[in-house]
Amino acid sequence: MNVKQIAVLSLFISLSFSISSTLPADAKKLAGLWNTAGKIVLPLEYDEIRRESNKFFAYKSQALDNGKIIWTRTEVDLDGHIGNPLPSEPPQNLTTPSQSNVKPPEGWNVQSRYDFGYSVSNDKGQRGFVDASGKLLVIPDTMTSAEPIGPGLFLNQVYRDNSEPITQLLDSELKVISEIPKDLQLSGEYYRDGLLMVRTKSGIIAFLNAKGQYQIKPSAITNARKFINGFCEVTLQIHGQSAVAIIDKNGKIVAGPFEGASFHRRDDDDQVVVEFSRNRAGVISVSGEEIIPFEYDSMSEHDGLYVGHKDGHCIVFSHEGKVLVTFEKGITSVVPSGKYIIFSRNIDTKGITESAQSASHRQIRTGVMRWNGQVIIPAQFERTGSKIQDGLLLTYSSENSITKTGVVNVETGKAVIQPIAGTVTIEDGYIMVSMRNNIFDAAQFKQKKGRAAWSDFLQTYNLIGMRKSKIEFLLGKPDSGYVATGKDQYGRYGLECGYCLNTWRGVDIEYDSKNKAIGWREVERSTPDEWHRDNVVMIDSTIGGNLRTVPKRDAKTFLLRQPKSVRST
């Protein structure tokens, strides 16, 4: 299968759906793997592909006739060797990236990863923690709330006779170091450099040391990031005014305070971008030394380099603050990426001269050049990724409110993967593609339901006119039985439900006296919408992340191709 066929396949199965964070996390997807030349390594038929250490793991599910779902897992190493599919458990959800040199002990499964180790559990219901050296600490059943917050440090909550919770600070052996005062709110995720950030009832921030004692007492800090290599960016209230500053581990201000400004700093850097609200920006060290003076309209950091704007010019600085290159006025933005520069400029869409064109005729387009100014890809893309990896660049385009992602080779300018409505990532010589699989899966629906699965049903089948027996075969019986409405009746299916029923969604399907479907409607918090009396599809809209209904007969207005999966009843 070539790249052009893949592009057609993506249109065939995706109904031009856009992958976005608004879709349910358990929505069934199709995933595949390509190499940087555009050759298929794994076809677009897996549920999920993950990168772990020096391998890719591709998971695939299959629904049996009895409704049971079985999983297999296929391994691919970085040299392209593909293993045989083996029986597997479903892929586990991890809260942080799964790459690690320390493997979990035999019989234990990874639950959550941190930069200082990871939590594990086993089939016996036990919990534990593995530190950076690989040592396993089994957490007793009596410490149900014990959670790691830093190297050799845990928080645990207990209840005394008055039933008020007490938070304990524990050491690497789970022994109590101290108890946290009841009037302090904890921010366990902000334990760094031996200091734990806490907040008082009045909203003032302070820091405790590993013994549970005040290292920095409550004063004027209203917001803080975290300590990195002995320094922390904070927000202060000084005489009623908000200002930012950098403090050391004793609470001493070493840079600032700067009123009406904000900080931008990488965790692994000892320098900070300072941007003021009135188009003034520069760079300082964490100890307050000036690196780039505060005389630029804006400033941003890219892989250790800085990009500033002044008098209509883009200027690239070294990490030491030296000017490396200044660009002509027509270039609106630049992003250094290795030996390339990703740049944007205004394009005259009317084909008239620069002096005559107005802003309404201009569109910003993006291309690629070398550091010497040689343009190797003209400014032609609506938007691109911010980094060139393995000589490849992600490109983004919009069509009928659908965002599509493609991959181009920056040296040749040719497409490696044509734009598709899916998620595309580049990692170590491979391209991972993930997109919505809109073919309805009855077993998946009965197990998880969900609004995305309901939209798959509408796209795969023509609901209006379908017999009740077939609908019950595909969807199961309605959750609340059937409600009579004269000669007709309807059944209600629940699709989604949040906490306290505040996001409950469902659908009603109505049948006539001959038990054929004559309409359906959405229900939100028990309030029904209007009935749909015609067959429709549901299209993902990037505006607000909502699903909109479109009649199937008019679907060609929104879709590039009507899928063959839509079957008559």
Disulfide bonds with the S-S distance in Angstrom:
none
